[in-house]
Amino acid sequence: MEDIEKEIIFSLLASEDREEETMVKLNLSKNEFSIDRSKSSLFEEVEKTELFGKIDFKVGDNIKLNIFIDQSTIEVFINERE
């Protein structure tokens, strides 16, 4: 059976030209998530590393995703965990 990669991507705080954006990615086939901050700011001094984590997910499970945005801060909670 072919393994189809299932990824959900949210683009947050994106500028109109998308030069600035932060992406939250959920990879359900690998039980992983990431927050891609590589284009989160045009300022050089802003940290732009990508953050990674694991999701406890099985096919058929629901995922509760809460994203809070306050000006330039993003908090992501998956299944009520930060």
mmCIF file of the N, C-alpha and C atoms, coordinates in Angstrom:
data_MODEL
# 
_entry.id   MODEL 
# 
loop_
_atom_site.group_PDB 
_atom_site.id 
_atom_site.type_symbol 
_atom_site.label_atom_id 
_atom_site.label_alt_id 
_atom_site.label_comp_id 
_atom_site.label_asym_id 
_atom_site.label_entity_id 
_atom_site.label_seq_id 
_atom_site.pdbx_PDB_ins_code 
_atom_site.Cartn_x 
_atom_site.Cartn_y 
_atom_site.Cartn_z 
_atom_site.occupancy 
_atom_site.B_iso_or_equiv 
_atom_site.pdbx_formal_charge 
_atom_site.auth_seq_id 
_atom_site.auth_comp_id 
_atom_site.auth_asym_id 
_atom_site.auth_atom_id 
_atom_site.pdbx_PDB_model_num 
ATOM 1   N N  . MET A 1 1  ? 0.843  -1.179 0.000  1.00 0.00 ? 1  MET A N  1 
ATOM 2   C CA . MET A 1 1  ? 0.000  0.000  0.000  1.00 0.00 ? 1  MET A CA 1 
ATOM 3   C C  . MET A 1 1  ? 0.890  1.245  0.000  1.00 0.00 ? 1  MET A C  1 
ATOM 4   N N  . GLU A 1 2  ? 0.564  2.184  -0.838 1.00 0.00 ? 2  GLU A N  1 
ATOM 5   C CA . GLU A 1 2  ? 1.359  3.409  -0.961 1.00 0.00 ? 2  GLU A CA 1 
ATOM 6   C C  . GLU A 1 2  ? 1.120  4.311  0.245  1.00 0.00 ? 2  GLU A C  1 
ATOM 7   N N  . ASP A 1 3  ? 2.216  4.789  0.842  1.00 0.00 ? 3  ASP A N  1 
ATOM 8   C CA . ASP A 1 3  ? 2.123  5.698  1.979  1.00 0.00 ? 3  ASP A CA 1 
ATOM 9   C C  . ASP A 1 3  ? 2.009  7.125  1.459  1.00 0.00 ? 3  ASP A C  1 
ATOM 10  N N  . ILE A 1 4  ? 0.850  7.717  1.629  1.00 0.00 ? 4  ILE A N  1 
ATOM 11  C CA . ILE A 1 4  ? 0.620  9.088  1.173  1.00 0.00 ? 4  ILE A CA 1 
ATOM 12  C C  . ILE A 1 4  ? 0.904  10.027 2.326  1.00 0.00 ? 4  ILE A C  1 
ATOM 13  N N  . GLU A 1 5  ? 1.788  10.975 2.100  1.00 0.00 ? 5  GLU A N  1 
ATOM 14  C CA . GLU A 1 5  ? 2.132  11.934 3.139  1.00 0.00 ? 5  GLU A CA 1 
ATOM 15  C C  . GLU A 1 5  ? 1.003  12.935 3.299  1.00 0.00 ? 5  GLU A C  1 
ATOM 16  N N  . LYS A 1 6  ? 0.526  13.071 4.514  1.00 0.00 ? 6  LYS A N  1 
ATOM 17  C CA . LYS A 1 6  ? -0.564 13.992 4.813  1.00 0.00 ? 6  LYS A CA 1 
ATOM 18  C C  . LYS A 1 6  ? -0.001 15.139 5.628  1.00 0.00 ? 6  LYS A C  1 
ATOM 19  N N  . GLU A 1 7  ? 0.035  16.322 5.019  1.00 0.00 ? 7  GLU A N  1 
ATOM 20  C CA . GLU A 1 7  ? 0.572  17.491 5.700  1.00 0.00 ? 7  GLU A CA 1 
ATOM 21  C C  . GLU A 1 7  ? -0.433 18.629 5.606  1.00 0.00 ? 7  GLU A C  1 
ATOM 22  N N  . ILE A 1 8  ? -0.651 19.272 6.741  1.00 0.00 ? 8  ILE A N  1 
ATOM 23  C CA . ILE A 1 8  ? -1.532 20.430 6.818  1.00 0.00 ? 8  ILE A CA 1 
ATOM 24  C C  . ILE A 1 8  ? -0.643 21.620 7.143  1.00 0.00 ? 8  ILE A C  1 
ATOM 25  N N  . ILE A 1 9  ? -0.793 22.702 6.380  1.00 0.00 ? 9  ILE A N  1 
ATOM 26  C CA . ILE A 1 9  ? 0.062  23.877 6.572  1.00 0.00 ? 9  ILE A CA 1 
ATOM 27  C C  . ILE A 1 9  ? -0.812 25.101 6.807  1.00 0.00 ? 9  ILE A C  1 
ATOM 28  N N  . PHE A 1 10 ? -0.503 25.833 7.870  1.00 0.00 ? 10 PHE A N  1 
ATOM 29  C CA . PHE A 1 10 ? -1.155 27.099 8.179  1.00 0.00 ? 10 PHE A CA 1 
ATOM 30  C C  . PHE A 1 10 ? -0.133 28.210 7.993  1.00 0.00 ? 10 PHE A C  1 
ATOM 31  N N  . SER A 1 11 ? -0.452 29.193 7.169  1.00 0.00 ? 11 SER A N  1 
ATOM 32  C CA . SER A 1 11 ? 0.408  30.356 6.980  1.00 0.00 ? 11 SER A CA 1 
ATOM 33  C C  . SER A 1 11 ? -0.121 31.467 7.882  1.00 0.00 ? 11 SER A C  1 
ATOM 34  N N  . LEU A 1 12 ? 0.725  31.931 8.818  1.00 0.00 ? 12 LEU A N  1 
ATOM 35  C CA . LEU A 1 12 ? 0.300  32.907 9.820  1.00 0.00 ? 12 LEU A CA 1 
ATOM 36  C C  . LEU A 1 12 ? 1.107  34.190 9.694  1.00 0.00 ? 12 LEU A C  1 
ATOM 37  N N  . LEU A 1 13 ? 0.491  35.294 10.015 1.00 0.00 ? 13 LEU A N  1 
ATOM 38  C CA . LEU A 1 13 ? 1.130  36.609 10.003 1.00 0.00 ? 13 LEU A CA 1 
ATOM 39  C C  . LEU A 1 13 ? 1.855  36.871 8.679  1.00 0.00 ? 13 LEU A C  1 
ATOM 40  N N  . ALA A 1 14 ? 1.217  36.495 7.585  1.00 0.00 ? 14 ALA A N  1 
ATOM 41  C CA . ALA A 1 14 ? 1.831  36.646 6.267  1.00 0.00 ? 14 ALA A CA 1 
ATOM 42  C C  . ALA A 1 14 ? 1.610  38.050 5.720  1.00 0.00 ? 14 ALA A C  1 
ATOM 43  N N  . SER A 1 15 ? 2.666  38.615 5.139  1.00 0.00 ? 15 SER A N  1 
ATOM 44  C CA . SER A 1 15 ? 2.526  39.895 4.456  1.00 0.00 ? 15 SER A CA 1 
ATOM 45  C C  . SER A 1 15 ? 1.826  39.640 3.115  1.00 0.00 ? 15 SER A C  1 
ATOM 46  N N  . GLU A 1 16 ? 1.338  40.692 2.515  1.00 0.00 ? 16 GLU A N  1 
ATOM 47  C CA . GLU A 1 16 ? 0.597  40.553 1.262  1.00 0.00 ? 16 GLU A CA 1 
ATOM 48  C C  . GLU A 1 16 ? 1.445  39.885 0.175  1.00 0.00 ? 16 GLU A C  1 
ATOM 49  N N  . ASP A 1 17 ? 2.731  40.207 0.136  1.00 0.00 ? 17 ASP A N  1 
ATOM 50  C CA . ASP A 1 17 ? 3.618  39.609 -0.870 1.00 0.00 ? 17 ASP A CA 1 
ATOM 51  C C  . ASP A 1 17 ? 4.252  38.300 -0.387 1.00 0.00 ? 17 ASP A C  1 
ATOM 52  N N  . ARG A 1 18 ? 3.931  37.885 0.806  1.00 0.00 ? 18 ARG A N  1 
ATOM 53  C CA . ARG A 1 18 ? 4.391  36.643 1.446  1.00 0.00 ? 18 ARG A CA 1 
ATOM 54  C C  . ARG A 1 18 ? 5.906  36.595 1.658  1.00 0.00 ? 18 ARG A C  1 
ATOM 55  N N  . GLU A 1 19 ? 6.535  37.773 1.662  1.00 0.00 ? 19 GLU A N  1 
ATOM 56  C CA . GLU A 1 19 ? 7.954  37.808 2.029  1.00 0.00 ? 19 GLU A CA 1 
ATOM 57  C C  . GLU A 1 19 ? 8.123  37.492 3.501  1.00 0.00 ? 19 GLU A C  1 
ATOM 58  N N  . GLU A 1 20 ? 7.111  37.847 4.288  1.00 0.00 ? 20 GLU A N  1 
ATOM 59  C CA . GLU A 1 20 ? 7.099  37.522 5.713  1.00 0.00 ? 20 GLU A CA 1 
ATOM 60  C C  . GLU A 1 20 ? 5.928  36.600 5.978  1.00 0.00 ? 20 GLU A C  1 
ATOM 61  N N  . GLU A 1 21 ? 6.199  35.489 6.655  1.00 0.00 ? 21 GLU A N  1 
ATOM 62  C CA . GLU A 1 21 ? 5.147  34.582 7.106  1.00 0.00 ? 21 GLU A CA 1 
ATOM 63  C C  . GLU A 1 21 ? 5.761  33.551 8.037  1.00 0.00 ? 21 GLU A C  1 
ATOM 64  N N  . THR A 1 22 ? 4.941  33.023 8.895  1.00 0.00 ? 22 THR A N  1 
ATOM 65  C CA . THR A 1 22 ? 5.329  31.925 9.759  1.00 0.00 ? 22 THR A CA 1 
ATOM 66  C C  . THR A 1 22 ? 4.393  30.768 9.431  1.00 0.00 ? 22 THR A C  1 
ATOM 67  N N  . MET A 1 23 ? 4.964  29.590 9.217  1.00 0.00 ? 23 MET A N  1 
ATOM 68  C CA . MET A 1 23 ? 4.136  28.451 8.835  1.00 0.00 ? 23 MET A CA 1 
ATOM 69  C C  . MET A 1 23 ? 4.132  27.389 9.918  1.00 0.00 ? 23 MET A C  1 
ATOM 70  N N  . VAL A 1 24 ? 2.931  26.957 10.283 1.00 0.00 ? 24 VAL A N  1 
ATOM 71  C CA . VAL A 1 24 ? 2.751  25.838 11.200 1.00 0.00 ? 24 VAL A CA 1 
ATOM 72  C C  . VAL A 1 24 ? 2.386  24.644 10.334 1.00 0.00 ? 24 VAL A C  1 
ATOM 73  N N  . LYS A 1 25 ? 3.185  23.573 10.455 1.00 0.00 ? 25 LYS A N  1 
ATOM 74  C CA . LYS A 1 25 ? 2.987  22.397 9.612  1.00 0.00 ? 25 LYS A CA 1 
ATOM 75  C C  . LYS A 1 25 ? 2.718  21.177 10.483 1.00 0.00 ? 25 LYS A C  1 
ATOM 76  N N  . LEU A 1 26 ? 1.656  20.450 10.158 1.00 0.00 ? 26 LEU A N  1 
ATOM 77  C CA . LEU A 1 26 ? 1.347  19.190 10.823 1.00 0.00 ? 26 LEU A CA 1 
ATOM 78  C C  . LEU A 1 26 ? 1.550  18.078 9.806  1.00 0.00 ? 26 LEU A C  1 
ATOM 79  N N  . ASN A 1 27 ? 2.465  17.171 10.072 1.00 0.00 ? 27 ASN A N  1 
ATOM 80  C CA . ASN A 1 27 ? 2.691  16.031 9.202  1.00 0.00 ? 27 ASN A CA 1 
ATOM 81  C C  . ASN A 1 27 ? 2.098  14.809 9.897  1.00 0.00 ? 27 ASN A C  1 
ATOM 82  N N  . LEU A 1 28 ? 0.890  14.436 9.478  1.00 0.00 ? 28 LEU A N  1 
ATOM 83  C CA . LEU A 1 28 ? 0.154  13.379 10.162 1.00 0.00 ? 28 LEU A CA 1 
ATOM 84  C C  . LEU A 1 28 ? 0.714  11.996 9.889  1.00 0.00 ? 28 LEU A C  1 
ATOM 85  N N  . SER A 1 29 ? 1.332  11.777 8.727  1.00 0.00 ? 29 SER A N  1 
ATOM 86  C CA . SER A 1 29 ? 1.882  10.455 8.429  1.00 0.00 ? 29 SER A CA 1 
ATOM 87  C C  . SER A 1 29 ? 3.158  10.179 9.233  1.00 0.00 ? 29 SER A C  1 
ATOM 88  N N  . LYS A 1 30 ? 3.847  11.236 9.670  1.00 0.00 ? 30 LYS A N  1 
ATOM 89  C CA . LYS A 1 30 ? 5.075  11.073 10.456 1.00 0.00 ? 30 LYS A CA 1 
ATOM 90  C C  . LYS A 1 30 ? 4.886  11.422 11.929 1.00 0.00 ? 30 LYS A C  1 
ATOM 91  N N  . ASN A 1 31 ? 3.656  11.822 12.300 1.00 0.00 ? 31 ASN A N  1 
ATOM 92  C CA . ASN A 1 31 ? 3.363  12.229 13.683 1.00 0.00 ? 31 ASN A CA 1 
ATOM 93  C C  . ASN A 1 31 ? 4.291  13.339 14.152 1.00 0.00 ? 31 ASN A C  1 
ATOM 94  N N  . GLU A 1 32 ? 4.489  14.345 13.282 1.00 0.00 ? 32 GLU A N  1 
ATOM 95  C CA . GLU A 1 32 ? 5.378  15.458 13.591 1.00 0.00 ? 32 GLU A CA 1 
ATOM 96  C C  . GLU A 1 32 ? 4.693  16.791 13.306 1.00 0.00 ? 32 GLU A C  1 
ATOM 97  N N  . PHE A 1 33 ? 5.205  17.814 13.972 1.00 0.00 ? 33 PHE A N  1 
ATOM 98  C CA . PHE A 1 33 ? 4.785  19.174 13.629 1.00 0.00 ? 33 PHE A CA 1 
ATOM 99  C C  . PHE A 1 33 ? 6.035  20.047 13.588 1.00 0.00 ? 33 PHE A C  1 
ATOM 100 N N  . SER A 1 34 ? 5.913  21.143 12.876 1.00 0.00 ? 34 SER A N  1 
ATOM 101 C CA . SER A 1 34 ? 7.012  22.103 12.865 1.00 0.00 ? 34 SER A CA 1 
ATOM 102 C C  . SER A 1 34 ? 6.450  23.512 12.764 1.00 0.00 ? 34 SER A C  1 
ATOM 103 N N  . ILE A 1 35 ? 7.236  24.456 13.236 1.00 0.00 ? 35 ILE A N  1 
ATOM 104 C CA . ILE A 1 35 ? 6.925  25.870 13.087 1.00 0.00 ? 35 ILE A CA 1 
ATOM 105 C C  . ILE A 1 35 ? 8.091  26.467 12.324 1.00 0.00 ? 35 ILE A C  1 
ATOM 106 N N  . ASP A 1 36 ? 7.824  26.828 11.074 1.00 0.00 ? 36 ASP A N  1 
ATOM 107 C CA . ASP A 1 36 ? 8.856  27.347 10.180 1.00 0.00 ? 36 ASP A CA 1 
ATOM 108 C C  . ASP A 1 36 ? 8.906  28.866 10.324 1.00 0.00 ? 36 ASP A C  1 
ATOM 109 N N  . ARG A 1 37 ? 9.990  29.350 10.952 1.00 0.00 ? 37 ARG A N  1 
ATOM 110 C CA . ARG A 1 37 ? 10.146 30.785 11.186 1.00 0.00 ? 37 ARG A CA 1 
ATOM 111 C C  . ARG A 1 37 ? 11.165 31.409 10.232 1.00 0.00 ? 37 ARG A C  1 
ATOM 112 N N  . SER A 1 38 ? 11.524 30.706 9.161  1.00 0.00 ? 38 SER A N  1 
ATOM 113 C CA . SER A 1 38 ? 12.579 31.180 8.256  1.00 0.00 ? 38 SER A CA 1 
ATOM 114 C C  . SER A 1 38 ? 12.236 32.496 7.575  1.00 0.00 ? 38 SER A C  1 
ATOM 115 N N  . LYS A 1 39 ? 10.932 32.792 7.429  1.00 0.00 ? 39 LYS A N  1 
ATOM 116 C CA . LYS A 1 39 ? 10.521 34.060 6.819  1.00 0.00 ? 39 LYS A CA 1 
ATOM 117 C C  . LYS A 1 39 ? 9.655  34.877 7.779  1.00 0.00 ? 39 LYS A C  1 
ATOM 118 N N  . SER A 1 40 ? 9.847  34.670 9.079  1.00 0.00 ? 40 SER A N  1 
ATOM 119 C CA . SER A 1 40 ? 8.979  35.310 10.058 1.00 0.00 ? 40 SER A CA 1 
ATOM 120 C C  . SER A 1 40 ? 9.201  36.810 10.200 1.00 0.00 ? 40 SER A C  1 
ATOM 121 N N  . SER A 1 41 ? 10.343 37.306 9.743  1.00 0.00 ? 41 SER A N  1 
ATOM 122 C CA . SER A 1 41 ? 10.626 38.729 9.849  1.00 0.00 ? 41 SER A CA 1 
ATOM 123 C C  . SER A 1 41 ? 11.676 39.129 8.818  1.00 0.00 ? 41 SER A C  1 
ATOM 124 N N  . LEU A 1 42 ? 11.624 40.380 8.421  1.00 0.00 ? 42 LEU A N  1 
ATOM 125 C CA . LEU A 1 42 ? 12.660 40.910 7.536  1.00 0.00 ? 42 LEU A CA 1 
ATOM 126 C C  . LEU A 1 42 ? 13.871 41.405 8.324  1.00 0.00 ? 42 LEU A C  1 
ATOM 127 N N  . PHE A 1 43 ? 13.736 41.515 9.647  1.00 0.00 ? 43 PHE A N  1 
ATOM 128 C CA . PHE A 1 43 ? 14.836 41.965 10.501 1.00 0.00 ? 43 PHE A CA 1 
ATOM 129 C C  . PHE A 1 43 ? 15.834 40.828 10.714 1.00 0.00 ? 43 PHE A C  1 
ATOM 130 N N  . GLU A 1 44 ? 17.111 41.117 10.528 1.00 0.00 ? 44 GLU A N  1 
ATOM 131 C CA . GLU A 1 44 ? 18.167 40.113 10.646 1.00 0.00 ? 44 GLU A CA 1 
ATOM 132 C C  . GLU A 1 44 ? 18.289 39.532 12.060 1.00 0.00 ? 44 GLU A C  1 
ATOM 133 N N  . GLU A 1 45 ? 18.042 40.362 13.080 1.00 0.00 ? 45 GLU A N  1 
ATOM 134 C CA . GLU A 1 45 ? 18.277 39.922 14.461 1.00 0.00 ? 45 GLU A CA 1 
ATOM 135 C C  . GLU A 1 45 ? 17.194 38.975 15.003 1.00 0.00 ? 45 GLU A C  1 
ATOM 136 N N  . VAL A 1 46 ? 16.120 38.796 14.274 1.00 0.00 ? 46 VAL A N  1 
ATOM 137 C CA . VAL A 1 46 ? 15.041 37.911 14.718 1.00 0.00 ? 46 VAL A CA 1 
ATOM 138 C C  . VAL A 1 46 ? 15.444 36.460 14.467 1.00 0.00 ? 46 VAL A C  1 
ATOM 139 N N  . GLU A 1 47 ? 15.268 35.611 15.498 1.00 0.00 ? 47 GLU A N  1 
ATOM 140 C CA . GLU A 1 47 ? 15.605 34.190 15.355 1.00 0.00 ? 47 GLU A CA 1 
ATOM 141 C C  . GLU A 1 47 ? 14.659 33.530 14.359 1.00 0.00 ? 47 GLU A C  1 
ATOM 142 N N  . LYS A 1 48 ? 15.233 32.779 13.412 1.00 0.00 ? 48 LYS A N  1 
ATOM 143 C CA . LYS A 1 48 ? 14.429 32.221 12.322 1.00 0.00 ? 48 LYS A CA 1 
ATOM 144 C C  . LYS A 1 48 ? 14.604 30.714 12.171 1.00 0.00 ? 48 LYS A C  1 
ATOM 145 N N  . THR A 1 49 ? 14.960 30.062 13.242 1.00 0.00 ? 49 THR A N  1 
ATOM 146 C CA . THR A 1 49 ? 15.127 28.610 13.178 1.00 0.00 ? 49 THR A CA 1 
ATOM 147 C C  . THR A 1 49 ? 13.765 27.929 13.103 1.00 0.00 ? 49 THR A C  1 
ATOM 148 N N  . GLU A 1 50 ? 13.761 26.703 12.599 1.00 0.00 ? 50 GLU A N  1 
ATOM 149 C CA . GLU A 1 50 ? 12.524 25.921 12.535 1.00 0.00 ? 50 GLU A CA 1 
ATOM 150 C C  . GLU A 1 50 ? 12.447 25.066 13.795 1.00 0.00 ? 50 GLU A C  1 
ATOM 151 N N  . LEU A 1 51 ? 11.273 25.036 14.407 1.00 0.00 ? 51 LEU A N  1 
ATOM 152 C CA . LEU A 1 51 ? 11.045 24.252 15.618 1.00 0.00 ? 51 LEU A CA 1 
ATOM 153 C C  . LEU A 1 51 ? 10.303 22.970 15.245 1.00 0.00 ? 51 LEU A C  1 
ATOM 154 N N  . PHE A 1 52 ? 10.660 21.854 15.888 1.00 0.00 ? 52 PHE A N  1 
ATOM 155 C CA . PHE A 1 52 ? 10.058 20.557 15.578 1.00 0.00 ? 52 PHE A CA 1 
ATOM 156 C C  . PHE A 1 52 ? 9.527  19.899 16.840 1.00 0.00 ? 52 PHE A C  1 
ATOM 157 N N  . GLY A 1 53 ? 8.537  19.035 16.672 1.00 0.00 ? 53 GLY A N  1 
ATOM 158 C CA . GLY A 1 53 ? 8.013  18.262 17.786 1.00 0.00 ? 53 GLY A CA 1 
ATOM 159 C C  . GLY A 1 53 ? 7.234  17.066 17.279 1.00 0.00 ? 53 GLY A C  1 
ATOM 160 N N  . LYS A 1 54 ? 6.809  16.230 18.202 1.00 0.00 ? 54 LYS A N  1 
ATOM 161 C CA . LYS A 1 54 ? 6.049  15.023 17.887 1.00 0.00 ? 54 LYS A CA 1 
ATOM 162 C C  . LYS A 1 54 ? 4.578  15.206 18.268 1.00 0.00 ? 54 LYS A C  1 
ATOM 163 N N  . ILE A 1 55 ? 3.713  14.546 17.519 1.00 0.00 ? 55 ILE A N  1 
ATOM 164 C CA . ILE A 1 55 ? 2.278  14.536 17.788 1.00 0.00 ? 55 ILE A CA 1 
ATOM 165 C C  . ILE A 1 55 ? 1.880  13.102 18.097 1.00 0.00 ? 55 ILE A C  1 
ATOM 166 N N  . ASP A 1 56 ? 1.078  12.902 19.131 1.00 0.00 ? 56 ASP A N  1 
ATOM 167 C CA . ASP A 1 56 ? 0.524  11.577 19.412 1.00 0.00 ? 56 ASP A CA 1 
ATOM 168 C C  . ASP A 1 56 ? -0.758 11.457 18.585 1.00 0.00 ? 56 ASP A C  1 
ATOM 169 N N  . PHE A 1 57 ? -0.657 10.836 17.405 1.00 0.00 ? 57 PHE A N  1 
ATOM 170 C CA . PHE A 1 57 ? -1.777 10.794 16.466 1.00 0.00 ? 57 PHE A CA 1 
ATOM 171 C C  . PHE A 1 57 ? -1.872 9.424  15.818 1.00 0.00 ? 57 PHE A C  1 
ATOM 172 N N  . LYS A 1 58 ? -3.100 8.901  15.765 1.00 0.00 ? 58 LYS A N  1 
ATOM 173 C CA . LYS A 1 58 ? -3.389 7.665  15.040 1.00 0.00 ? 58 LYS A CA 1 
ATOM 174 C C  . LYS A 1 58 ? -4.503 7.956  14.047 1.00 0.00 ? 58 LYS A C  1 
ATOM 175 N N  . VAL A 1 59 ? -4.526 7.240  12.937 1.00 0.00 ? 59 VAL A N  1 
ATOM 176 C CA . VAL A 1 59 ? -5.567 7.431  11.926 1.00 0.00 ? 59 VAL A CA 1 
ATOM 177 C C  . VAL A 1 59 ? -6.927 7.303  12.588 1.00 0.00 ? 59 VAL A C  1 
ATOM 178 N N  . GLY A 1 60 ? -7.788 8.260  12.327 1.00 0.00 ? 60 GLY A N  1 
ATOM 179 C CA . GLY A 1 60 ? -9.119 8.288  12.918 1.00 0.00 ? 60 GLY A CA 1 
ATOM 180 C C  . GLY A 1 60 ? -9.225 9.187  14.140 1.00 0.00 ? 60 GLY A C  1 
ATOM 181 N N  . ASP A 1 61 ? -8.068 9.575  14.713 1.00 0.00 ? 61 ASP A N  1 
ATOM 182 C CA . ASP A 1 61 ? -8.074 10.475 15.869 1.00 0.00 ? 61 ASP A CA 1 
ATOM 183 C C  . ASP A 1 61 ? -8.429 11.897 15.433 1.00 0.00 ? 61 ASP A C  1 
ATOM 184 N N  . ASN A 1 62 ? -9.004 12.641 16.347 1.00 0.00 ? 62 ASN A N  1 
ATOM 185 C CA . ASN A 1 62 ? -9.204 14.074 16.152 1.00 0.00 ? 62 ASN A CA 1 
ATOM 186 C C  . ASN A 1 62 ? -7.997 14.806 16.706 1.00 0.00 ? 62 ASN A C  1 
ATOM 187 N N  . ILE A 1 63 ? -7.699 15.942 16.122 1.00 0.00 ? 63 ILE A N  1 
ATOM 188 C CA . ILE A 1 63 ? -6.633 16.799 16.628 1.00 0.00 ? 63 ILE A CA 1 
ATOM 189 C C  . ILE A 1 63 ? -7.257 18.125 17.033 1.00 0.00 ? 63 ILE A C  1 
ATOM 190 N N  . LYS A 1 64 ? -6.978 18.554 18.254 1.00 0.00 ? 64 LYS A N  1 
ATOM 191 C CA . LYS A 1 64 ? -7.428 19.858 18.717 1.00 0.00 ? 64 LYS A CA 1 
ATOM 192 C C  . LYS A 1 64 ? -6.246 20.809 18.597 1.00 0.00 ? 64 LYS A C  1 
ATOM 193 N N  . LEU A 1 65 ? -6.423 21.829 17.769 1.00 0.00 ? 65 LEU A N  1 
ATOM 194 C CA . LEU A 1 65 ? -5.350 22.776 17.499 1.00 0.00 ? 65 LEU A CA 1 
ATOM 195 C C  . LEU A 1 65 ? -5.804 24.166 17.924 1.00 0.00 ? 65 LEU A C  1 
ATOM 196 N N  . ASN A 1 66 ? -5.075 24.777 18.848 1.00 0.00 ? 66 ASN A N  1 
ATOM 197 C CA . ASN A 1 66 ? -5.323 26.157 19.271 1.00 0.00 ? 66 ASN A CA 1 
ATOM 198 C C  . ASN A 1 66 ? -4.111 26.987 18.909 1.00 0.00 ? 66 ASN A C  1 
ATOM 199 N N  . ILE A 1 67 ? -4.355 28.055 18.160 1.00 0.00 ? 67 ILE A N  1 
ATOM 200 C CA . ILE A 1 67 ? -3.284 28.969 17.768 1.00 0.00 ? 67 ILE A CA 1 
ATOM 201 C C  . ILE A 1 67 ? -3.668 30.348 18.273 1.00 0.00 ? 67 ILE A C  1 
ATOM 202 N N  . PHE A 1 68 ? -2.773 30.949 19.072 1.00 0.00 ? 68 PHE A N  1 
ATOM 203 C CA . PHE A 1 68 ? -2.994 32.285 19.617 1.00 0.00 ? 68 PHE A CA 1 
ATOM 204 C C  . PHE A 1 68 ? -1.955 33.223 19.024 1.00 0.00 ? 68 PHE A C  1 
ATOM 205 N N  . ILE A 1 69 ? -2.424 34.348 18.499 1.00 0.00 ? 69 ILE A N  1 
ATOM 206 C CA . ILE A 1 69 ? -1.533 35.319 17.867 1.00 0.00 ? 69 ILE A CA 1 
ATOM 207 C C  . ILE A 1 69 ? -1.735 36.666 18.547 1.00 0.00 ? 69 ILE A C  1 
ATOM 208 N N  . ASP A 1 70 ? -0.632 37.268 18.996 1.00 0.00 ? 70 ASP A N  1 
ATOM 209 C CA . ASP A 1 70 ? -0.670 38.578 19.633 1.00 0.00 ? 70 ASP A CA 1 
ATOM 210 C C  . ASP A 1 70 ? 0.446  39.422 19.019 1.00 0.00 ? 70 ASP A C  1 
ATOM 211 N N  . GLN A 1 71 ? 0.115  40.244 18.079 1.00 0.00 ? 71 GLN A N  1 
ATOM 212 C CA . GLN A 1 71 ? 1.063  41.075 17.317 1.00 0.00 ? 71 GLN A CA 1 
ATOM 213 C C  . GLN A 1 71 ? 2.106  40.184 16.637 1.00 0.00 ? 71 GLN A C  1 
ATOM 214 N N  . SER A 1 72 ? 3.269  40.006 17.230 1.00 0.00 ? 72 SER A N  1 
ATOM 215 C CA . SER A 1 72 ? 4.308  39.205 16.576 1.00 0.00 ? 72 SER A CA 1 
ATOM 216 C C  . SER A 1 72 ? 4.587  37.885 17.283 1.00 0.00 ? 72 SER A C  1 
ATOM 217 N N  . THR A 1 73 ? 3.772  37.527 18.257 1.00 0.00 ? 73 THR A N  1 
ATOM 218 C CA . THR A 1 73 ? 3.963  36.288 19.006 1.00 0.00 ? 73 THR A CA 1 
ATOM 219 C C  . THR A 1 73 ? 2.918  35.263 18.583 1.00 0.00 ? 73 THR A C  1 
ATOM 220 N N  . ILE A 1 74 ? 3.367  34.029 18.386 1.00 0.00 ? 74 ILE A N  1 
ATOM 221 C CA . ILE A 1 74 ? 2.464  32.931 18.030 1.00 0.00 ? 74 ILE A CA 1 
ATOM 222 C C  . ILE A 1 74 ? 2.652  31.819 19.049 1.00 0.00 ? 74 ILE A C  1 
ATOM 223 N N  . GLU A 1 75 ? 1.552  31.343 19.624 1.00 0.00 ? 75 GLU A N  1 
ATOM 224 C CA . GLU A 1 75 ? 1.582  30.182 20.505 1.00 0.00 ? 75 GLU A CA 1 
ATOM 225 C C  . GLU A 1 75 ? 0.721  29.106 19.871 1.00 0.00 ? 75 GLU A C  1 
ATOM 226 N N  . VAL A 1 76 ? 1.249  27.887 19.835 1.00 0.00 ? 76 VAL A N  1 
ATOM 227 C CA . VAL A 1 76 ? 0.537  26.774 19.211 1.00 0.00 ? 76 VAL A CA 1 
ATOM 228 C C  . VAL A 1 76 ? 0.368  25.666 20.269 1.00 0.00 ? 76 VAL A C  1 
ATOM 229 N N  . PHE A 1 77 ? -0.867 25.210 20.438 1.00 0.00 ? 77 PHE A N  1 
ATOM 230 C CA . PHE A 1 77 ? -1.180 24.118 21.346 1.00 0.00 ? 77 PHE A CA 1 
ATOM 231 C C  . PHE A 1 77 ? -1.831 23.018 20.515 1.00 0.00 ? 77 PHE A C  1 
ATOM 232 N N  . ILE A 1 78 ? -1.259 21.808 20.582 1.00 0.00 ? 78 ILE A N  1 
ATOM 233 C CA . ILE A 1 78 ? -1.824 20.673 19.878 1.00 0.00 ? 78 ILE A CA 1 
ATOM 234 C C  . ILE A 1 78 ? -2.290 19.671 20.937 1.00 0.00 ? 78 ILE A C  1 
ATOM 235 N N  . ASN A 1 79 ? -3.576 19.347 20.882 1.00 0.00 ? 79 ASN A N  1 
ATOM 236 C CA . ASN A 1 79 ? -4.187 18.472 21.880 1.00 0.00 ? 79 ASN A CA 1 
ATOM 237 C C  . ASN A 1 79 ? -3.882 18.954 23.301 1.00 0.00 ? 79 ASN A C  1 
ATOM 238 N N  . GLU A 1 80 ? -4.032 20.280 23.459 1.00 0.00 ? 80 GLU A N  1 
ATOM 239 C CA . GLU A 1 80 ? -3.897 20.986 24.736 1.00 0.00 ? 80 GLU A CA 1 
ATOM 240 C C  . GLU A 1 80 ? -2.479 20.956 25.311 1.00 0.00 ? 80 GLU A C  1 
ATOM 241 N N  . ARG A 1 81 ? -1.472 20.722 24.451 1.00 0.00 ? 81 ARG A N  1 
ATOM 242 C CA . ARG A 1 81 ? -0.071 20.789 24.874 1.00 0.00 ? 81 ARG A CA 1 
ATOM 243 C C  . ARG A 1 81 ? 0.612  21.880 24.092 1.00 0.00 ? 81 ARG A C  1 
ATOM 244 N N  . GLU A 1 82 ? 1.534  22.593 24.751 1.00 0.00 ? 82 GLU A N  1 
ATOM 245 C CA . GLU A 1 82 ? 2.269  23.680 24.094 1.00 0.00 ? 82 GLU A CA 1 
ATOM 246 C C  . GLU A 1 82 ? 3.503  23.138 23.414 1.00 0.00 ? 82 GLU A C  1 
# 
